[in-house]
Amino acid sequence: MILFLEIVLLVICLVIINSFIIYPVVVYLIGRNKSIEIKSKNFQPTISVLIAAYNEEKVISERIKNIASQNYDMSKVEVFVGSDASSDSTDKILLSLKEKYPWLKVYLSKKRLGKAGIINNLIKDVKGEILVFTDANTEFRKDALKNIIVDFADNNVGGVCGKLILIDSDKARTDSVEEVKYWKYETIIKRAEGMCGISLSANGGFFAIRKKLYRTIPTEKAVTDDLFISLSVVSQGCKFTYREDAIAYENTGKNLWSEYKRKVRFSATNFQTLVFFKSLLLNKNHFLSYAFFSHKVTRWFLPILLLLVLVLSLFLSYSNLIILCFFSIQLFFYLFALIGFIFSFIKVRIQIFSLPYFFVVSNIAVVVGFIKFIKRKHSVIWQSTER
């Protein structure tokens, strides 16, 4: 029995190590030997930019002006903004901007539809060959549109993920938000996956797909829209790449609580998205299945795996000195997270404590999101996180 439990512990640890270390290395080594065939550097397809907005009066005007400043032929660009029954001045601002920019199309919903519902409605009227998805609080670098469409010159490419850079505008932050550091790590993996043509989860702030590959986002059951669209593209056998030079910026959450609520919402919809694409675990493209299991499924069930590791380590520590040391390391990690939690109340931010605390809070959010998914309490209606 002891031997069996030790094997189970070892397997779970290997699954976790694979997700965070082995898989990133494997996908990087495979990706560096692959390249996308660029047939024409002068490739300039028609583009439809889509934005779902809810109460974005603080940023929507600058967002449209930012798109207007792109060094792309704007005669080939149309921008659709759907206001999801905004209760502030968003609608008024959009109607005013529509008079100034002929390529701006405005859709004003009279009732809340959620981001997926808004996007599905906007799609009905778009004419561009390439769909670019972005958020109201995102800022494009001047050459962002020009660079994100380059890979589409290869007919095998169905989607392209842009590089989203998170900016922590609060340099004196003391509330343990470590999203920037985590995002830098995730960006490394996204870049490697993009080299392999299997970007599994484009960041919602900036990505593009071919219009013909768009599949209606489910609204009867809430899903993570950018993840759903990304997986629907790769599930159709198309490449989904990553452009290092297609850059956009967003600010991090104002505080850890706002980031926690955002992660809870996304976690609940991530599990629902998993249900829709569970067949990817047994895809004919075995490498895609490995990537899906390693980067997505394992991450979604990480809290359960970590709890099993802790419990098994505790039980087996009495008979195995190595496991006892391993269990002690885990205790120190969670102790540091607890100290980070305490420090957050007195506005002290020390990364050796704030990083474990952020990691634990993120995984608690996943658990809460999973419970919402099981109880079907997650909704397609969203409240944007203030950033």
N, C-alpha and C positions, 0 to 999 in steps of 0.2 A: 504493500500500500504506500509506504514512504517513497519507494522508488518511482511509483506511478505518479505521485504528486510532484516529485522533483522534476520528472519529465514534462509534466503539464506546466510547471513554473518556467522551465527552460524554454518551452515552445512559445508561451505567451511573451516572455522577454524578447525572444527572437523576432516575433511579430512586431513588437514595438520598435526594436532596434532597426528592423528592416524599414519601417515607415519613416523614421527620422534620419537614418544614416545610410543604410545599404541602398535603399531605393534611390535617393538623390544621387549617390555616386554612380549607380548603374545607369540611370537615365542620362547623366552627364557624359559618361564614357561612350554610350551609344550615340547620343546626339551630336557629339563633336565631330563624328565621321560622316554626318549627313548634312546636306545643304538643299535649300529650295532653289529650283531652276527659275531664274528671273529672265523672262523672254523679252521684256521691253522696259527700260527705265522710264520711258515716256508714257507709260500706261496711266490713263486718267479716266476711269469709269465714272458714271453718274453715281452720286452718293445721297442717301437719305439718312439724316441724323435724327434719332428719336430720343426724346426726353419726357419722362413722366414726372410731373411736379405736383407737390402738395404743400401749400403755404410756404412758398419760396420767395417771398417778396424781398428778402434781404440779399438774395444772390442772383435772381433770374435775369435782371437787366445786364449785369456784368457777364453772365454766362452767354447770352446772345451776342453781346459785343465781342466777347472772346472768340466765338465762332466766326464772326464777321471779319476778324483780323487774320484768319488763316491764309497762308500763301498758296491757295488752291483756287482754281477757276470756279468762282462762286456761281457761274451760270450752269454749272454741273452739280450744284449742291442745293438740296432742299432740307429745311429743318422743321421737324414736326414736334411741337410741344403740347402735351396733353395735361391740362390742369384737372386734378382729381377732386373736383368740387371744393377748391380752395376757399377758405373763409376769410383770408386776408386780402391784400391788394394784388396778389399774383395775377389774377385775370385782367384787371385794369392795366397793369404794366404790360402784359403780353399783347393786349389789343393795341396799345400805344406803339409798341415796337413793331407790330405787324405793318403799320402804316409806313414805317421807315425802311424796313427790309422786305422786299418783294418775295424773297425765297423762304420767308418764315410763315409756316402754316400753324394755326392755333386751333386746338380742340378743347372746348370747355364742357366738362361733364357736369351734369346737374346733380348727380349722386355719386357717392364713393364707389369706385370700381376696383381699387387696388392697382398697384403698378402693372401687374399682368393684364388686367382688364383694359387699362389705358393703352398699353403697348399693342395689344391685340386689335384694338379699334384703330389706332394710328396706321397699322400695317395695311389696312384695307385701301388706303389712298396713296401709299408711297409709290414712286416710279423709279427710284434709283436701283442700279444693279447691285450696289453694296449698301447694306444697312449698318450704320454706326450707332451703337448704343452708348449713352453716357448719362451722367447725372447732373442735376441742376447746380450742385455745389462743386463740380469738377472744373478745372481750368486746363485747357490745352496749351501746349507749347505751340509756337507759331507754325511749325512744320508738321504738326501731329497728324492731320488728315492726309497730307501728302505722303507721309511715311507709312501710315498704317495700311494703305491700299497696295503697296509695292508687291507684296507676296501674292496678291490675287492675280498677277500676271501668269502664275502657274495655275492651270486649270484644275489641278488636284487639290489646291488649297481651298477649303470651304470657310475657314474662319481665321481671324488674326486677333491676338490679344495685345493691347498696348501696354506700355510700362506705366503703372500708376505709382507715383511717389507720394508717400504720406509725409506731411509736414507737421511737426509739433511746434506750433506757434508760441506755446508757453514754455520758454526756455527755463523758467524757474519752477516748473511743474513739481508738485509735491504729492500727487494723488495716486502714484503707482501705475499710471497708464504706460505700458511698455509696448504698445501696438506697433510703433515704428520699427523696433528691433525685430519683433516677430515677422513683420511684413517684409523686411529685408531678407530674412531667411526664406520665406515663402517665394519671394521674387526669384531667388536663385533656382529654386525648383521649377517655377513656371518657365523660366528661360530655358532650362534643360529640356523640359517637356516640349517646349515650342520647337527646339531643334529637332526633336523626334517627330514633330507634327501631331502631338497628342496632348495639347493643352486642355486639361480636363475641366478647368474652372476659370474662365476669363473673369477678370475683375469687372464688376458692374460699372465702374467709372469710365471705362474706355475699352471697347472691343468692337469688332466688325465681323459680319458674315455675309455670304451671298444671299440675296433675297430669296432665290429659289429653294434654299435649304431651310428657310424659317418654318417652324412647326408651331401651331397655335399653343400658347402657354395655358395649361389647365387652370381654371379658376374655381371649379367646384371643390378642389382640394388645393390648399396653398402650397406652392413650390417655390424654391429659390430661382427666380427668373433667369439670372445670368448663368447659373449652373445648369439649369434645364436646357437653355439654348445651346450652351457649349457641348453638353453631352449628346444632344440631338444631332449636332453636326458630325461629331466623331462616330456616332452610332450609324450614320449613313455612309460610313467608309471614307469620309473626306479628312484631309489634314487640317489641323488647327495649330497655327504657328504663333510665334511670339516676336514682336518687333521691339528691339532695345531702343530704337531711335524714335518710336512713336510715343511721346511722353506726355503725361497728364499729371496734374497735382490735386491733392485733396488734403484738407486739414484733418488731424486726428480728432477723436471725440473730446468733448470739453472736460469730461471727467470719467472715472472708472465706472460709475453707475450707468452712464449713458452707453458706454461700450458694452457693459454687461447686458443691458436690455436689448441692444442690437444683436448680440451673439445669441441670446435666448431665442429671438425671433428667427434668425437665420438657421439656428440649430433645428428648430421644429420643422421648418420648411425643407431643410437638407434631408431629413429622414424621409419626408414624403417624396422628395425627388429620387432618393435611392430606390424606393418602391417602383417608380416608373422605369428606372433603368437597371433593375437587378439583373437583367439578361447580359449586361456588360461583363459580369463576373465570369461568364462562360462564352465570351465572344470568340469568333473564329480567329481574330487577331489576339493571340495569347499575350503579347506584350501589352496591349491595351487593357486586357483583363488584369494583368499584374499591376499596372499603373493604377487602375481604378481601385483595386483592393488595397494597395499600399498607401496611396495618397488620400483617398476619400473614405472608404469603408472603415479602415483601421482608425483613422482620425475621429470618425463619428462615434465609434465604440471605445475610444481610448479611456474614458472615465471608468468603464466597467473593467477593462483590462488592468488598469492601474489598481483598482480596488482588489481584484483577484490576486495580483502580484503581492500586494501588501498583506492580505490575509494568509496566503500560502507561505510567504516568507516568515510570518509570525509563527505559524504552525510548525514549519520545518526548521526554524532556527534552533530549536532545542536539541536537534540531532546532527546538525551540520554547521561547523564553524564558519564556512564561507558564506552560507546563507544568512547566518547571524550578522555577519559584517554587512551584507547586502541590505538586510532589514534595518540595521542601524543607520545606514546611509539614507534610506528612505525617510526614517524618522527625523533626521537632521534637515532634510529637504523640506518636509512639511512644517518643522519647527521654524525654519527660516521664513516660510510663507506666513506663518502665524505672526512672527515678529513684523513682517512687512505689513500685515493687516493692522497691527497695533500702531505702527509708525504712521500709517495713513491717517489715523485720527489726530495725530499731533503734527501733521503736515511735514513729515520727514521722509525723504526719498533716498534710500541707499540701495543701489541696484542688486547687490547680493541678496537682499531681502525682497525688493519690489518685483524682481523677475519671477521668483517662485510664487509670490502672492498673485501676480497677474496670471501665471500659468494655472494655478488652482482655481481662481475665479472663472477663467475661461472654460475650464472643464466642468465646473459647477453649472455654468450657463448651458453647456451641452446637455447635462442631466435634466435640468429644468425644461429645456427645449424638447427633449425626448419624452418627458412626462406629458407636456402639452400635445405632442404628436399622438401619443397613445390615447389621451383623453379627447383628442380632436378639438382642442381649444385654441389652435393657431388659426389665424385669419388671413385672408388675402388682402385685407385693408391694413395699411401700414402707416406708422407715424415716423417721418424721417428723423434720423439722429442728428442733433445739432452738432456741426463740426466747424 
